[in-house]
Amino acid sequence: DAEIWDCYVNHYYGYYWDELEDAGVAKYYSALGWTKASWEEGGAEPAIEDLYWNELSETEKENAINLCYFEYSWNWIGLDDW
């Protein structure tokens, strides 16, 4: 279904910030340092984007999990390497 695809495959990257709010996930992106401006206007990504899963705090991991990330997807490990 579309909701599963948007979360697990796209992690909502095709959404505008208002759509993230409507989907109830903007709060997780906010907790990871994203803002409406950085999301929509191509501003600097939050520093957390440069961290590996094992460098995230437990709270950051919880927020990432709510966006359907887990260690392999957060670290951008290709499916062939799972």
C-alpha atoms as an extended CHARMM CRD file, in Angstrom:
* protein
*
        82  EXT
         1         1  ASP       CA              0.0000000000        0.0000000000        0.0000000000  PROA      1               0.0000000000
         2         2  ALA       CA              1.0370000000        3.6060000000       -0.5380000000  PROA      2               0.0000000000
         3         3  GLU       CA              1.6010000000        4.3940000000        3.1340000000  PROA      3               0.0000000000
         4         4  ILE       CA              4.0320000000        1.4940000000        3.5480000000  PROA      4               0.0000000000
         5         5  TRP       CA              5.8470000000        2.4770000000        0.3540000000  PROA      5               0.0000000000
         6         6  ASP       CA              6.1050000000        6.1210000000        1.4180000000  PROA      6               0.0000000000
         7         7  CYS       CA              7.5340000000        5.1810000000        4.7890000000  PROA      7               0.0000000000
         8         8  TYR       CA              9.7930000000        2.1910000000        4.1970000000  PROA      8               0.0000000000
         9         9  VAL       CA             10.9910000000        2.9540000000        0.6670000000  PROA      9               0.0000000000
        10        10  ASN       CA             10.8050000000        6.7390000000        0.2450000000  PROA      10              0.0000000000
        11        11  HSD       CA             10.8900000000        7.8450000000        3.8930000000  PROA      11              0.0000000000
        12        12  TYR       CA              8.4760000000       10.5970000000        2.8160000000  PROA      12              0.0000000000
        13        13  TYR       CA             11.0640000000       12.4180000000        0.6820000000  PROA      13              0.0000000000
        14        14  GLY       CA              8.4780000000       13.2570000000       -1.9750000000  PROA      14              0.0000000000
        15        15  TYR       CA              6.3070000000       15.0870000000        0.5350000000  PROA      15              0.0000000000
        16        16  TYR       CA              6.0670000000       18.7940000000        1.2450000000  PROA      16              0.0000000000
        17        17  TRP       CA              6.3800000000       19.7640000000        4.9050000000  PROA      17              0.0000000000
        18        18  ASP       CA              2.6330000000       20.3520000000        5.2200000000  PROA      18              0.0000000000
        19        19  GLU       CA              2.0660000000       16.8200000000        3.9400000000  PROA      19              0.0000000000
        20        20  LEU       CA              4.5150000000       15.5010000000        6.5290000000  PROA      20              0.0000000000
        21        21  GLU       CA              2.4410000000       17.2520000000        9.1720000000  PROA      21              0.0000000000
        22        22  ASP       CA             -0.7620000000       15.7700000000        7.7580000000  PROA      22              0.0000000000
        23        23  ALA       CA              0.8400000000       12.3070000000        7.8010000000  PROA      23              0.0000000000
        24        24  GLY       CA              1.8890000000       12.8420000000       11.4410000000  PROA      24              0.0000000000
        25        25  VAL       CA              5.6160000000       12.4340000000       10.7680000000  PROA      25              0.0000000000
        26        26  ALA       CA              6.8990000000       16.0310000000       10.6700000000  PROA      26              0.0000000000
        27        27  LYS       CA              7.4960000000       15.8310000000       14.4340000000  PROA      27              0.0000000000
        28        28  TYR       CA              9.9990000000       12.9980000000       13.9040000000  PROA      28              0.0000000000
        29        29  TYR       CA             11.8440000000       14.9140000000       11.2130000000  PROA      29              0.0000000000
        30        30  SER       CA             11.8290000000       18.0040000000       13.4590000000  PROA      30              0.0000000000
        31        31  ALA       CA             13.3300000000       15.9600000000       16.2770000000  PROA      31              0.0000000000
        32        32  LEU       CA             16.1060000000       14.9480000000       13.8640000000  PROA      32              0.0000000000
        33        33  GLY       CA             16.8700000000       18.5920000000       13.0930000000  PROA      33              0.0000000000
        34        34  TRP       CA             14.8290000000       19.2150000000        9.9550000000  PROA      34              0.0000000000
        35        35  THR       CA             12.7440000000       22.3550000000        9.5130000000  PROA      35              0.0000000000
        36        36  LYS       CA             10.2290000000       23.3280000000        6.8890000000  PROA      36              0.0000000000
        37        37  ALA       CA             12.8590000000       25.5730000000        5.2900000000  PROA      37              0.0000000000
        38        38  SER       CA             15.5900000000       22.9420000000        5.1890000000  PROA      38              0.0000000000
        39        39  TRP       CA             13.1330000000       20.3300000000        3.9100000000  PROA      39              0.0000000000
        40        40  GLU       CA             11.5170000000       22.3980000000        1.1690000000  PROA      40              0.0000000000
        41        41  GLU       CA             14.0320000000       25.0550000000        0.2190000000  PROA      41              0.0000000000
        42        42  GLY       CA             17.1110000000       22.9100000000       -0.1660000000  PROA      42              0.0000000000
        43        43  GLY       CA             18.8280000000       24.4420000000        2.8170000000  PROA      43              0.0000000000
        44        44  ALA       CA             21.6020000000       22.6970000000        4.6740000000  PROA      44              0.0000000000
        45        45  GLU       CA             20.6880000000       19.2620000000        5.9240000000  PROA      45              0.0000000000
        46        46  PRO       CA             20.8800000000       18.7770000000        9.6740000000  PROA      46              0.0000000000
        47        47  ALA       CA             24.1720000000       17.4320000000       11.0000000000  PROA      47              0.0000000000
        48        48  ILE       CA             22.4930000000       14.1640000000       11.9570000000  PROA      48              0.0000000000
        49        49  GLU       CA             22.4270000000       13.2250000000        8.2730000000  PROA      49              0.0000000000
        50        50  ASP       CA             26.2050000000       12.7090000000        8.4710000000  PROA      50              0.0000000000
        51        51  LEU       CA             26.0000000000       10.2680000000       11.3760000000  PROA      51              0.0000000000
        52        52  TYR       CA             25.9310000000        6.4930000000       11.2490000000  PROA      52              0.0000000000
        53        53  TRP       CA             23.2550000000        4.5540000000       13.1160000000  PROA      53              0.0000000000
        54        54  ASN       CA             25.6240000000        3.6090000000       15.9440000000  PROA      54              0.0000000000
        55        55  GLU       CA             26.3760000000        7.3160000000       16.4860000000  PROA      55              0.0000000000
        56        56  LEU       CA             22.7140000000        8.2140000000       17.0680000000  PROA      56              0.0000000000
        57        57  SER       CA             21.3100000000        8.5830000000       20.5560000000  PROA      57              0.0000000000
        58        58  GLU       CA             18.5030000000        6.2600000000       21.6000000000  PROA      58              0.0000000000
        59        59  THR       CA             16.0170000000        9.1140000000       21.1760000000  PROA      59              0.0000000000
        60        60  GLU       CA             17.3200000000        9.8450000000       17.6780000000  PROA      60              0.0000000000
        61        61  LYS       CA             17.0260000000        6.1590000000       16.7970000000  PROA      61              0.0000000000
        62        62  GLU       CA             13.4240000000        6.1070000000       18.0620000000  PROA      62              0.0000000000
        63        63  ASN       CA             12.5740000000        9.0770000000       15.8450000000  PROA      63              0.0000000000
        64        64  ALA       CA             14.3000000000        7.4540000000       12.8680000000  PROA      64              0.0000000000
        65        65  ILE       CA             12.4240000000        4.1860000000       13.5020000000  PROA      65              0.0000000000
        66        66  ASN       CA              9.1610000000        6.1490000000       13.3990000000  PROA      66              0.0000000000
        67        67  LEU       CA             10.2220000000        7.1750000000        9.8810000000  PROA      67              0.0000000000
        68        68  CYS       CA             10.7810000000        3.4980000000        8.9740000000  PROA      68              0.0000000000
        69        69  TYR       CA             14.5520000000        3.6320000000        9.1890000000  PROA      69              0.0000000000
        70        70  PHE       CA             16.6510000000        0.9330000000       10.7370000000  PROA      70              0.0000000000
        71        71  GLU       CA             20.4120000000        0.4890000000       10.8150000000  PROA      71              0.0000000000
        72        72  TYR       CA             20.8830000000       -0.6610000000        7.2150000000  PROA      72              0.0000000000
        73        73  SER       CA             18.5480000000        1.8680000000        5.6430000000  PROA      73              0.0000000000
        74        74  TRP       CA             19.8900000000        4.7460000000        7.7700000000  PROA      74              0.0000000000
        75        75  ASN       CA             23.4490000000        3.8730000000        6.7800000000  PROA      75              0.0000000000
        76        76  TRP       CA             22.4210000000        3.5660000000        3.1030000000  PROA      76              0.0000000000
        77        77  ILE       CA             23.6180000000       -0.0250000000        2.8480000000  PROA      77              0.0000000000
        78        78  GLY       CA             22.3940000000       -1.4770000000       -0.4280000000  PROA      78              0.0000000000
        79        79  LEU       CA             19.9750000000       -4.4030000000       -0.4690000000  PROA      79              0.0000000000
        80        80  ASP       CA             22.6220000000       -6.6190000000       -2.0350000000  PROA      80              0.0000000000
        81        81  ASP       CA             24.7040000000       -6.2310000000        1.1300000000  PROA      81              0.0000000000
        82        82  TRP       CA             22.0090000000       -7.1660000000        3.6640000000  PROA      82              0.0000000000
